[in-house]
Amino acid sequence: MQTTKKIIFNVLFVSIFSFSFGTSLLVADEVSAIREMTKEKVDHVISTLKDNNLTKEEKKEGILQTIDGLFDFSLMARLSLGKKYWKKLSIEGRKEFTELFVERLKQSYLDKLDLYTDEEVVVDEAKLIKKKRVEVLTYLVSKDDKMEMTYKLYKTKKNTWMVYDVDVLGVSIVQTYRSQFSGVLKNESLEKLIERLRSSDELES
């Protein structure tokens, strides 16, 4: 009887250990895949910038196509405005705000790319922060400088991974926009904020 109990215990222990170990391997593999996916997208942006056979407009179009598959711009818009104000918008208002925000964010990204010279991007490690959240550490490296950037990704309902924020030198893009929006909304209405976005005005209040 004792031997039988011991056998059952051993079987259960091995099963549980194997399951836990197998799950860890699956998580590690997925995190590794996320790193490779991010590296592939970033490398493609850099190679596009370096391609002298492309016009400036062709480069921008190719880069936007690449980042559209990596960034969840709609979620970034919602997070940047904040839950309090997002709830106050109508369905039409949310749609317009998102479109205007995405346009501004993409233009800001493209403007920064105009400053590109010979920098290289090094994709370092990817870490599982919590379930369905991964951060990928990267560095923009030039001859005289090294700038840290962290891509923050989440797992969507479709089981794909997309970026919802980027920290540049420890500063969150989403938090930066939220601070700007909040500054405007302290003294002005949501409609006024949207008007500013429509006319591409500066956001500082």
N, C-alpha and C positions, 0 to 999 in steps of 0.2 A: 504494500500500500504506500509506504514511504517512498519507495523507488518510483512508483507511478506518479505520485505527486511531484517528485523532483523532476521527472522527465517533462511533465506538463509545464512546470514552472520554467524549465530551461527553454522549451519550445516558445512559450509566450515571451520570455525575455529576449530571445534571439529575434523573434518576429518584430517586437516593438523597436528593438535596436536597429534592425535592418530598415524598418519603415522610416524611422527618424533620420538615419544616415542617408537613405535614399532621397528623402525630402530635402535634406541639406544640399545634396548634390544637384538636385533639380533647381533649387534656388540659386546656387552658385553658377550653374550653367546659364540660367536666365539673366543674371546680373552681368555675366561675361558677354552674353549676346547683346545686351543693351549697350555695353561699352563699345562693342564692335559696330553696332548700328550707328551710334553717335559719331564714332570715328569716321565711318564711311561718309556720313553726311557732311561733316566738317571738312574732311579731306577733299570732298567734291567741290565745296565752296572755294577752297583755296586753289584747287587746280583750275577752276573756272576763272578766278581772278588773274591767274598767271597765263592764261591762254591768249596769246597775242593775236591769234587769228579771229578772235571775237571782237565785235564792237562793244562800246560801253553799254549800250542798250541790250545787246544780246547777253552780255555778262549778267546784268541785273535781272533779266528775265529768267535766265538759267538758275541763278541763285535763289530767286523767289520760289521757283518750282521746287527746289531742293528743301528749303526751310518750311514750305507748306506741309510737307510730309513729316516734319519733325516737331513743329511747334503747334500747340493747341491755342491759337490766338483768341478764340472765343472765350475760353476759360480764363485766359490772362486778362481779357477785358472785364469780365465779371469780378475777378479777384481784385483788380486795380480800382474799380469803383467802390467795392465793398458791399456786403450784404444789405446794410441799412438803406443805402441809396438805390441799389439794384431792385429791391422790392417795390420801390416807389415808381419805377418806370413801367409803362404799358408794354405790351408785347411789341408794338411798333417802335416804341422808344428804345427798348432793349436792342432791337435789330439795328436801328440806326446808330445807336451808341457804339455797338460792337463793330459795325462797318467803319465808322469814323476812327475808332481807336486802332483797329487793325491797320488801316491806311497810314495813320500817323506812326505807328510802331515800325511798320515795314520801311517807311521813308527814312526814319531815324536810323534804322539798321543799314540801309543802303548809303546814307550820307556818311556813316562811319567807315564803310568799305572804301569810299573814295580816298580815305587817308591811308589805305593799305600800300605798303612798299614791298618789303621782302620778308615780312614776319612768317614764322612757321607756327602751327598749332600742334602742341603735344597733348595727346589724350592720355591722361594718367590713369588713376584707378576709379572703379565704380563701386559704390557702397549701397547696400540695402539699408535704408534708414528706418523704415518700418514696412509693414505689409503694403504692397502696391506703391511704394515710394522708393525711388533710387536716385542717387546723386552721382554725377560723373564729373570728376575734377579734370580740368584742362588748363593749359598754359599757352598764352600767346607770347612767343619768344622772338625777340629781335636781337640784333647785334649787341645792343647796350641795355636791354631791358627784358623783364619777364613778368607778365601780367597774369594773375590767377583768375580763372573763371570757372564757376560751378553750374553745370546744367542740372536742373531739378526735373525729374520725370515722374509721371504717375501711370498706372495701368488703367486703361479705359475699359468700358463695359464690353468693348469688342476684343479685349485681350491684346490690344496693341499698346505700345509705350510712347508717350508724347511729352514734350517739354511744357511745363506750366510756369516756369520762372527761371531766371538766370541771375546768379550773383556775380558781379564784376568787382573785383577787389573787395569782396565782402559786402557789397551793396546790392540789394535786391532790386531788379528792374520793376517788379510789381509793386513793391513797397514805395519806390520812388514816385511812380505814377499815382499811387493812392495818396501819398502825402501832398502831391500837387493838386489833385482833385479835391481833397479835403480842404485845402487852403482856399480854393475858389468857392467851394460850397458853404464855407462859414459866412460869406457875405452875399452870395448870389444863388440863384435857383439852378435846378438841374437843367432847365431849358437854356439858361444863360451859358452853362458849361458846354452843352451840346452846340450852341451857337459858336462858341469859341473853337470847338473842334471842327465845325463846318468851315470856318474861315481861316483855320490853321493859326489862330492866335497863340501867343505865349500863354502858358497855363498859370504862371505865378500870379497870385492875387495881389 
